[in-house]
């Protein structure tokens, strides 16, 4: 086989590869994402737009992403986040530290002491999700146990009866998905907005 025919064959293959790349880029990089986005906008527009939560015409958060309440005693606190500087949707992820990692162990011990002091509970009674981040670092929910741990503090800070706060916790608690998947969970943003709504 001559050098000329070899080069011609190589250029033919290169041209075919470039055409395949262009076609796949258009199909999978443009058409497919646009089709899925359009489908989501038709079927579940609220979720497709990020499930944004508004109050008085102003976006206050997303039902899909947790947020920090910066240690404000009048609000239920979210679980810790390892996503960026905390609840950063562009940096979703866990700490990736093993359970035996000394840094993680020290961080969890410190969090237990801080949460116990903040909520006025015994360190042995601190709920696990009060000190452990979720896998994504963006979880907008807490366990009913962690919510119950915070009731007395929130009620005291807002000068509300504890039973009123417990009722709001119950109203913002969702059971297992389809009755058997996952665990019951409390919507922190919804609960805190409900608390603010009592003062309106």
C-alpha positions in Angstrom: 0.0 0.0 0.0 1.4 3.4 -1.0 1.9 6.3 1.3 -0.6 8.3 -0.7 -3.4 5.7 -0.3 -2.5 5.4 3.4 -2.8 9.2 3.9 -6.0 9.2 1.9 -7.5 6.4 4.0 -6.4 8.2 7.2 -8.0 11.5 6.0 -11.2 9.6 5.1 -11.4 8.2 8.7 -10.6 11.5 10.2 -13.3 13.2 8.2 -15.8 10.5 9.3 -14.8 10.9 12.9 -15.3 14.7 12.7 -18.7 14.3 11.2 -19.7 11.7 13.8 -18.5 14.1 16.5 -20.5 17.0 15.1 -23.7 14.9 14.8 -23.4 13.5 18.3 -22.6 17.0 19.7 -25.7 18.4 18.1 -27.9 15.4 19.2 -26.6 14.8 22.7 -25.2 18.2 23.6 -28.1 20.3 22.3 -31.2 18.5 21.0 -31.4 16.0 23.9 -31.0 18.5 26.8 -33.4 20.9 25.1 -36.0 18.2 24.6 -35.7 17.1 28.2 -35.9 20.7 29.4 -39.0 21.3 27.3 -40.6 18.0 28.5 -39.9 18.9 32.2 -41.4 22.4 31.7 -44.6 20.8 30.4 -44.9 18.0 32.9 -43.4 19.4 36.1 -42.7 23.1 35.6 -42.2 24.0 39.3 -39.5 21.4 39.8 -37.9 22.1 36.4 -37.5 25.8 37.5 -35.7 24.7 40.7 -38.8 24.4 42.9 -38.3 28.0 44.0 -40.2 29.1 47.1 -41.5 32.6 47.2 -42.8 34.7 50.1 -44.4 38.1 49.4 -43.2 38.0 45.8 -39.6 37.3 46.8 -37.7 34.1 46.3 -36.6 32.8 49.7 -35.1 29.5 48.8 -35.7 26.2 47.0 -37.7 23.2 48.2 -34.8 21.0 46.8 -31.8 22.7 48.5 -31.2 23.2 52.1 -29.9 26.5 53.5 -28.2 27.7 56.6 -30.0 29.6 59.3 -26.7 30.8 60.8 -27.4 29.6 64.4 -30.5 31.8 64.8 -32.3 30.4 67.8 -35.7 31.4 66.4 -35.3 29.0 63.5 -35.0 25.3 63.0 -31.5 24.5 61.9 -30.7 22.4 58.9 -28.2 19.5 59.0 -24.6 20.5 58.3 -23.4 20.8 54.7 -20.0 19.9 53.1 -21.0 21.4 49.8 -18.6 24.3 49.2 -19.0 26.9 51.9 -22.3 25.2 52.8 -25.4 24.4 50.6 -23.6 25.5 47.4 -25.4 23.8 44.6 -22.4 24.3 42.3 -20.3 22.3 44.7 -22.5 19.4 45.8 -20.9 16.6 47.6 -19.9 15.1 50.9 -16.6 15.5 52.8 -15.4 12.1 51.4 -13.7 11.4 54.8 -13.9 7.9 56.1 -15.8 7.2 59.3 -12.5 6.6 61.1 -10.8 9.7 59.7 -9.5 11.7 62.7 -10.6 15.1 61.2 -14.1 13.8 60.7 -14.2 12.3 64.2 -13.0 15.6 65.7 -15.5 17.6 63.6 -18.4 15.5 64.7 -17.4 15.7 68.4 -17.2 19.4 68.1 -20.6 19.6 66.4 -22.2 17.4 69.1 -21.0 19.7 71.8 -22.1 22.8 69.9 -25.5 21.5 69.0 -26.1 20.1 72.5 -25.3 23.5 74.0 -27.4 25.4 71.4 -30.5 23.2 71.8 -30.1 22.7 75.5 -29.9 18.9 75.3 -27.6 16.2 76.6 -24.8 15.4 74.1 -25.9 11.7 74.1 -29.4 12.8 72.9 -28.2 14.8 69.8 -29.8 13.5 66.7 -27.3 12.0 64.1 -28.4 14.3 61.3 -27.7 17.3 63.5 -24.0 16.6 63.2 -23.6 14.6 59.9 -23.9 16.1 56.4 -25.9 14.3 53.7 -24.2 12.8 50.7 -25.0 15.7 48.5 -24.6 18.4 51.2 -27.8 19.9 49.9 -30.5 18.0 51.8 -33.4 20.4 52.6 -34.9 18.0 55.2 -34.1 16.9 58.8 -35.4 13.9 60.7 -38.4 14.2 63.0 -36.0 13.4 65.9 -33.8 16.4 65.1 -36.8 18.7 64.7 -38.2 17.5 68.1 -34.8 18.2 69.6 -35.1 21.9 68.5 -38.8 22.5 69.5 -38.1 23.8 73.0 -35.4 26.3 71.8 -37.5 27.6 69.0 -40.6 27.9 71.2 -38.6 29.8 73.8 -37.0 32.1 71.3 -40.3 33.0 69.7 -42.3 33.1 72.9 -44.6 30.4 71.6 -46.2 27.4 73.3 -44.2 24.3 72.6 -47.4 22.5 71.4 -47.9 25.2 68.7 -44.4 24.6 67.4 -44.9 20.8 67.5 -48.1 21.2 65.5 -46.2 23.1 62.8 -43.5 20.4 62.8 -46.1 17.7 62.2 -47.7 19.8 59.4 -44.3 20.0 57.7 -43.4 16.3 58.1 -43.6 14.0 55.2 -43.8 10.2 55.6 -41.9 7.6 53.6 -42.1 7.9 49.8 -44.7 5.5 48.5 -45.1 4.4 52.1 -41.9 2.3 52.3 -39.0 4.2 50.7 -36.7 6.4 52.8 -37.5 7.8 56.2 -40.0 10.4 57.4 -38.6 13.9 57.0 -39.3 17.5 58.0 -39.1 20.3 55.5 -36.9 22.9 57.2 -37.7 25.8 54.9 -41.4 25.2 55.0 -41.4 24.9 58.7 -39.4 28.1 59.2 -41.7 30.0 56.8 -44.8 28.6 58.8 -43.2 30.0 62.0 -42.7 33.4 60.4 -46.3 33.2 59.2 -47.5 33.2 62.7 -46.1 36.6 63.2 -47.7 38.1 60.1 
